[in-house]
Amino acid sequence: MAVLVDKNTRVICQGLTGSQGTFHSEQAIAYGTQMVGGVTPGKGGQDHIGLPVFNSVHEAMAKTGANASVIYVPPPFAADSILEAIDAEMPLIVCITEGIPVLDMMKVK
């Protein structure tokens, strides 16, 4: 199996300001992951847990050089978050959200 993440991977978190995004990003930082920012629409320009928050994945990539995104958003918004990352041409996208509606995932595939 290929190693997809290493010490040079620059990661953003979609849903950073939510409870799950905050918790998992803090854990990732403690583990040594290079978290470079987060995305929460409408909260761009803020800082959260010491990371800049952006309104879009495209903006976050342009300003941080991110090459990976982790997605921690509620199921009704997960597919749109995945599609936003795909549209921004994010090289690596990881989403662990459970309960995403099947029809939403059909759009993603």
N, C-alpha and C positions, 0 to 999 in steps of 0.2 A: 504494500500500500504506500502511495506517495505521501510525503509530508507536505501539507498545504500551508501550514503556518509555521513561521520560525521567528527568530528575534528581530528580523527586519520587517516583518509584516506590520503595516500601519492600519489599525482597526478603528472603524467608527461604529457607534451603536445607534440603530434606529429605534426610537422609543426610550432614549436615554433618561428623560426626566420622569418616567413612570417608575413604579415601585420595582418591577422586575428588571428593567433596564438599569436602574440605579444599583440594585443589589448585585447583579451579575457583573456590571462594569467595575464596581469596587473590588469584587473578588478577582477579576481578571488583572486589574492594576496590581493588586497585592501579589499575584502570581508572577508578575513581570511582563504581562502583555503590554505592547505599545499602543495603548488607547489614545487616539489623537483628537477625538471629538464625538459629537453625537448629533442626531437629527430629531427634532420635534417641531412639526409645522406650527408656526405662530409664536415660537419661543426663540427664534434666531436672534443672535446678539447677546444672549445671556451666557453665563458660565454656570455649570452644574458639576459638582464634585471635582472641581478644578479643571474641567474640560469645556471648550467652547461648544455652544449649541448653534446649529444651523437650521434653516427652514427646509432645505432639500438635500438629497444625497449628492446631486450635481455640485451644489455650492460647497458642501463638505469636502468632496474629492478635490475640487479646484483649490481650496484654501489649505488643506492639510496633507495632500498627497496620499490619502487613504487608498489602500488596495484590497481591503476586505471590510465587509459589513456583517455585524451580528444584529439580528432583528428580534426584539422583545416587545411585541405589541399584542393587544388582544386579538382573538381569532377573527372578528369581523373586519379588521384592518390589515391583517397579515398579508393577504394576497396583493393588495395595492402597494404595500411596502416592498414586497419582493419585486413586483413589476417596476416600481420606481428605481430600485437598485439595478435591475436589468437595463432599464432605459438609460441610466447614467453610465452603463458599461463597466460596472464594478466587477473586477476579476473574480472575487470570491464572495459568495453570499451564503450565510448560515442563518437558518430560521428554525427554532425549536418549538414554536408555538403549537400547542395541542388544540384540537377541535376546530381547525380551519374548515369552513364549509366545503364540501366536495366540489360543488359547482365553481366556487372561487378558485380552487386549485386546478380545475380543468382549464381555466383561463390562463393560469400561469404556465402550464405545460404546453 
